[in-house]
Amino acid sequence: MTQSSRHLANAIRALSMDGVQAANSGHPGMPMGMADAATVLFQKFLKFDPSAPKWPDRDRFVLSAGHGSMLIYSLLHLTGYARPTIDDLRSFRQLDSVCAGHPENFELEGVEATTGPLGQGLAMAVGMAIAERHLNASFGDDLVDHRTWVIAGDGCLMEGINHEAIGLAGHLKLGRLNVLWDDNKITIDGDISLSSSEDVKARYRATGWHVVECDGLDGADVARALGEAVADERPSLIACRTVIGYGSPNKAGTHSVHGSPLGADEVAAARETLGWTSPAFELPGEIVAGWTEIGKRGASVRHAWEERLAAAGAQGLELARRMAGDLPEGFSLQAHIDGLIASPQKVATRVASQLALTAINADLPETIGGSADLTPSNNTATKGLASLTAENYAGRYLHYGIREFGMSAAMNGLALHGGVIPYGGTFLVFSDYARGAIRLSALQRARVVYVMTHDSIGLGEDGPTHQPIEHVMSLRLIPNLQVFRPADTVETAECWQLALEKSDGPSLLALSRQNLRQLRTEATGESLSAKGAYRLVSATAARKVVLMATGSEVEIAADVAAALEAQGVGADVVSMPSWELFDAQDDAYRADILPEDVLRVSIEAGTTIGWERYTGLKGLRFGIDRFGASGPAGDLYRKFGLTADQIAPKVLAAVRGV
């Protein structure tokens, strides 16, 4: 590198080692090793404008190796973003600091994705690259024409999700996706040879990627490699051979610099080695000026884009609407619900979901559906929805293949990019494969809809490997994840409407394989599911019992209530499609739905753990606290005591104190 460019990179090294040292916690090695490559990327290739961090046609930059967060914090500060300030950098990893231990997209503009769980950043970048190509196909080069850049480490490439993500990206020929691999051959345990001997570059080539190598410490060589990547029509892996902790005279190239502060003496020695004479968190004027100039480089490009957007008329307004995340004015599924009320249907809620999606996809051009190779079972495709392929980026249905984790992470990237609303399906039991990405959906407030079918023992003969037991309850534990388990066609439509309206987080629909009778047959003029729980059936006799249920068990609860009423015991039936929304209601509403002076009973074909919060310790909980079994659905419900004629006598005995 020229001396001035190396000095620019050394500013990253200095801030990174100072931030980690001040916190006495963090990972200085990666930022110090990748400083030169990152400098070249921001200086010569990345299209961005710190004065307009959410400019829709900016390039997306994802630090997949999120443990090296001081790299992106330094870059954002140096290039002129409003935050982080130098004081923010001083408070790295401290309580309430915007410079959290790992980058968080809700803390800082310029952080496109929350990263840290290795591999997911790169996998989300695949989704961002898909979104760019899809919107480009819809709006053209004048309005959508940008790239997605990633810095990833050895850990990102070793994680299993990497196999899923790069296979999808290669198959879709996402040539606007470029990954800079920090090839430093070090992990926390030591040399990478301790755990891996694979040919990473050959693996990428085998999945259809372009691979180019460079000296990651030589700016000119990095620029050459990035130029080759930009010119190639395939997604590119740029293998940047680096030295972890470069500049540290005694620790560079070793695992001791990976996840620990250098120490005061080594920081001082590194300053001498790098020729960096400024005190901690202080930057020479010429360095500040150099980086400021880099930050201003994209302003004219943005202004030209804004002029094109303004001249695009209705097309420009439509792109702006989609990027803002606003639903079309007046969007509603009420007409679809009215049709269901007029002509009730006894169908599985997975089919009810498809019926709702038929209406949704016709009215919302921003939806992109998909499935992890279970389209006929998840019912996620609708008539006229073309496949999104390398030959047709305008398509709106993605065939993710058997890649549940990769699909979920890609959907996060699609949502974070903006302009699209992704939904994707698999069996509920396979949410285990996707759990890490679902959690990140919730953490980074990504508008993703998970369509999880075959939600209980009701799936029948596939047996306990495929029958969810703990899944719905465990998903309810994830903060900011809106979990729905609708009981019929009407509730399913209402839940879809609520999922689409939630712009600050994900939703998950747990849907049945078996047919369920439509319980809602009268118009209400409002979304009852929006309350999370509501009184579906009111007691006729004096109320002694409240029966709570979700999904396929609501019709069982209705039958139990009828049996109790026949014995002179009044019973309400409460359908509870969403715990989260019910818990958000005021005290008066919740007390009305679940009064204290009755026996509270829960019925759900899953674990009973957790229902105590609603039944109380003296209530009854009917469910399954063991693995399922293989057999027809009806036989399974009888085996596990989940039929009305098995439940009603037990409730009656409890009411009568027998």
Order of alpha helices (4+ residues) and beta strands (2+ residues): alpha-alpha-beta-alpha-alpha-alpha-beta-alpha-alpha-beta-beta-beta-alpha-beta-alpha-beta-alpha-alpha-alpha-alpha-alpha-alpha-beta-alpha-beta-alpha-beta-alpha-beta-alpha-beta-alpha-beta-beta-beta-alpha-beta-alpha-alpha-beta-alpha-beta-alpha-alpha
